[in-house]
């Protein structure tokens, strides 16, 4: 299968998909892959159905829940070929969207425009988050973090919010804080909003492996959305926003 505008597009959190890919590479998954299997693998009930659907549409499992040759190729890939296999998989799954956007150079506005014809319309921001998060995990576009870009008037506000909700700085109740910040900050980039929405619900814990996976993806998404600038560039952006 592939992501096209003539059927509902996947919008599961990128962290959930990458976590399952890493799990399959490291320990395998019971087959067929079902909702019950995903629950046992740590996918929350609220994300279960959309994650299972995403695995199918993205071509990792077939309609019967069996791993596809693509998923097997990713599992068997040597570590030094792993990200290249991810890129090949994503390029095939998102071939339709790639006619209109290049994930290596596009910003989130361009990606958002590429998904405007996809359904369900109300989930398009999450589709964008999934697309950008998966490509970021594959190492595509991350190099843009070191390149300056035109400042936006909301950059200071959003950057401040991102710093307040960074997992490394939050108290034991950080999951609730993160959701609160995400809900009151509608201009939070989709890549970060999708990651924050994937945090354990109701203050539940998670494994160190999942925590480390989240931190890695969060750092990549943060650099994707907010490139590191020199002090002169930061001052210039703040002067323009004033």
N, C-alpha and C positions, 0 to 999 in steps of 0.2 A: 504494500500500500504506500501511498504518498500523501502529502498535505496539499490539497487543492481546494479551490473556492466552491466546488460543486458539492461538497459534503462538510459537515462540522469539523473544524480544525482542532487539534489538541491544545490544551491550555493548562496542563499540569505544571507544578513547580519544577524548574530545571534541576533543583537539588535532589528531588525525589527520583527523577529519571537517572541522573548520574550516579546516585547512591546505588540504585539497582544494577546499573552497568558494572560498577566497581564490585558489588557483591557477587555478581555472576562470574566475573573474572577471578575473584579470590576464592569463592566457596561454592559457586554454582547456585542454582535455584531448583526447587522441586518442579517437575513438569507433570501435567500442563500448568502454566502460570495462570492462576485464577485469583479472584478477589481474596479468597482465604489465604493463598500463598503470600500475597502482598501484605495482608494484615500481619502475618507471622514474620514478614521481613521488616516490619516496622512502619509501614505506611498507614497513616491514620485513617479512620473511617470516613472522614470528610473529604479525603483526597483519593480514596481507594478507586472509585469508579472512573474518575477522570485520568488517573495514572494508568489504569489498565487499558483504557481507550487510547491513551497517548502511545503506549507501547505497541499497540496494534497499528495505528495510523503511521507511526514513525518507522514501521517495518522491523521491529525487534522481535515480535512474536506474531504468529499467524492467527487466524480466526479461531483455531482450536486451542490456542494458548501455547503452542510449541515454539521454541526458539527458531528463528529464521537463520538461513546461512549467513546473513549479515551479522546477526547477533553472535553467532559462533565465530565468525572471523574476528570480531572485536575481542571476544573472550580469549582466543588463541594467540592474538597478536603479541609479539615481544614488546617489552616496555618501551623500547626506542621507536617502535612503530605504532604504539597505541593511539597517540593523538592524530596521526595521519589516518588511521582506520576510522576514528571518530569523524574526521572531516569528510571522508569518502561517504560514510553513512549519512551524515547530515546533508551533504550536497545532493544525494539521491532523494532523501525524504523531502527536502524543501526545494526541489528542482523548479517547481512552479513559481515560488516566491523569488528565487534567485534570478529569474528573468528581469526582475524589477529592482533588485537591491543587492549590493555586495557587502556581506557581513564584515569583510576585512577593512572597509573604509566608511561604511554608512553610520550615521548617528541614529539615535532612537526615533527622531522625527521621520527620517527616510524609511526606517523599518516599519514604523507605524503606518505610513502611507502604503507600503507594499501589502499590508494585511487588511486594508479597508474594505475589500470585497469578500472577506472571509466571514463565515458564520460559526457560532452565534456572535452577533455584533457586540453585545454587551461584554463579551469575554476577549475582545481584541487586545486590550492592554496586557492580559495574561498570555495571549499568544505571542506577543512581542517579547515579553519577559522570558518565555520558554525558549524562543528562537535565539535571543541574545545570550541567555545563560548557557545554552548548550554549546554555541559557537565559542563563547568565552572559555568554557571548560576544555574545548578542543584546541585552545591556544590561538584562535582566530580573532583578530581585533584587539587583543590585549596590548599589542605594541603601541596602540593609539594613546595609551595612558601617558606616554612621555612627550606627546606632541601637544603644544598649546592650541587652544581653539577659541573662537570668539566667546566672550563672556555673556552670560544671560542675566537679566535683572533679578532672577530668583535664585541665582547660584549661591549667594551668601546664606540665604535662609535655608535652602535645602542642605548645603554642606554642614551647617550648624546642626540640623536635625540628624543627619547621618552620623555625626560625631557623637551625639547624645545617645543614639541607639546602637552604637557599635557593641557587639557581643563581649568584647574584651573588657568593657568598662561598666557593664550593668550589674546591678545587685541581683540576689537570688530571684527576685520577681521580674526579671528582665523580659520574659516572654510577654507579660501583660503590658509592660511599658512600650515594647517594640510595636505591638499592635495598635496601642493608643496613638503613638507617633505616626504610624503609617496611615491611620484613619483620618487624622486631623491634618495631614500633609498631602493633599491631592496631587501636588506637583512632584511627589517623589518619583524618580524614574522607575519604569516598569521592572527593570532588571532587579533593582533593590526591593521594590514592593513585593515582587513575587517571592524573593528569598525570605523576607520578613514574614510573609503569610505561611511559609512552610515550617515555621518554628513549632515545637511541641505545644499543644493546646493545654489550657487550664493549669499551667505551671508544671506539667509533666516533665520528667527527665528524659534523657536519651543517652545512647552509648558514646564513649569517647570517640569512636570511629566516625559516628554521624556528626558529632560536634566538630571534629577536625575537618570533615568534608565541608560542613557549612562555612567554617571560617575561611577555608581556601577559596570557595566560591564567592563568599562575601567580599574578600579582598580583591578578587579579580573583577567582580561587578562594580565595586566601588571605584577602582582605578579606571574602568571602562567609562563610567558616568562622570567622574570628577578627576580629570588629569592633574597630576602634581605640577604646580607652577612655581616659578621663582617669586620672591617677595615683590619684585617690581611688577610682575604680571598680576599678582593678587591685588596690589594697590591700584593698578590701572583699572581692573575690573570693578573694584569697589567705587572708584571715582566715577566711572561711567554709570554705575547703578544709582549713585546718589542724586 
